[in-house]
Amino acid sequence: MPYILQERREAISPNACAVPAAETAGELNYQITELINAYMADKVKNYACFNAIVGALESCKLEFYARVVRPYEDLAKDRNGDVY
């Protein structure tokens, strides 16, 4: 996770905009796509740009898994019993 300065977080947060939260997976995908499109708007469309986007998406995925999904799965395993 990129731990950027607080003032930059506030300035670029989607929560700072009047954009309602996605209600479905399709809407979430659309919002993420729009963020990517906005990021690419003034960039040269080349491997470095695309690699930066894929890298950011992968890092976000891994951070979300480590911070949200894994703890949830650990609780579910403790509650329901291990499969292995």
C-alpha positions as CSV (number, residue, x, y, z in Angstrom):
1,M,0.0,0.0,0.0
2,P,1.4,3.4,-0.9
3,Y,1.4,5.3,2.4
4,I,1.3,8.8,0.9
5,L,1.1,12.1,2.8
6,Q,-2.3,12.7,4.5
7,E,-2.9,15.9,2.6
8,R,-2.5,14.1,-0.7
9,R,-4.8,11.3,0.4
10,E,-7.5,13.9,1.1
11,A,-6.9,15.7,-2.2
12,I,-7.1,12.6,-4.4
13,S,-9.6,10.4,-2.5
14,P,-12.6,9.3,-4.5
15,N,-14.5,10.0,-1.2
16,A,-13.7,13.7,-1.7
17,C,-15.8,13.7,-4.9
18,A,-19.6,13.5,-5.1
19,V,-19.4,10.0,-6.5
20,P,-21.8,7.5,-4.9
21,A,-20.3,4.1,-3.8
22,A,-20.7,1.3,-6.3
23,E,-23.5,-1.1,-5.4
24,T,-22.6,-4.1,-7.6
25,A,-19.4,-5.8,-8.8
26,G,-20.1,-4.4,-12.3
27,E,-20.3,-0.8,-10.9
28,L,-17.1,-1.3,-8.9
29,N,-15.4,-2.5,-12.1
30,Y,-16.7,0.5,-14.0
31,Q,-15.4,2.9,-11.3
32,I,-12.0,1.3,-11.3
33,T,-11.9,1.5,-15.1
34,E,-12.8,5.1,-15.0
35,L,-9.9,5.8,-12.5
36,I,-7.5,4.0,-14.8
37,N,-8.8,6.0,-17.8
38,A,-8.3,9.2,-15.9
39,Y,-4.8,8.2,-14.9
40,M,-3.9,7.4,-18.5
41,A,-5.5,10.5,-20.0
42,D,-2.3,12.6,-20.1
43,K,0.2,9.7,-20.2
44,V,2.0,8.2,-23.1
45,K,0.4,4.9,-23.9
46,N,3.4,2.6,-23.7
47,Y,4.6,-0.4,-21.8
48,A,5.7,1.7,-18.8
49,C,2.3,3.2,-18.4
50,F,0.5,-0.1,-18.7
51,N,2.9,-1.8,-16.4
52,A,2.4,0.9,-13.8
53,I,-1.3,0.4,-13.9
54,V,-1.1,-3.4,-13.7
55,G,1.4,-3.1,-10.9
56,A,-0.9,-0.8,-8.9
57,L,-3.9,-3.1,-9.4
58,E,-1.9,-6.1,-8.3
59,S,-0.5,-4.3,-5.3
60,C,-4.0,-3.2,-4.3
61,K,-5.3,-6.7,-4.7
62,L,-2.5,-8.2,-2.6
63,E,-3.0,-5.5,0.1
64,F,-6.8,-6.0,0.2
65,Y,-6.3,-9.8,0.5
66,A,-3.7,-9.4,3.3
67,R,-5.7,-6.8,5.3
68,V,-9.3,-7.8,4.7
69,V,-9.8,-11.3,3.1
70,R,-7.1,-13.3,5.0
71,P,-8.3,-12.1,8.5
72,Y,-11.9,-12.9,7.5
73,E,-10.9,-16.4,6.2
74,D,-8.9,-17.0,9.4
75,L,-12.1,-16.2,11.5
76,A,-14.2,-18.5,9.3
77,K,-11.7,-21.3,9.6
78,D,-11.7,-21.0,13.4
79,R,-15.5,-20.8,13.5
80,N,-16.1,-23.7,11.1
81,G,-13.1,-25.8,11.3
82,D,-10.1,-26.2,9.0
83,V,-10.5,-28.1,5.7
84,Y,-6.9,-29.4,5.7
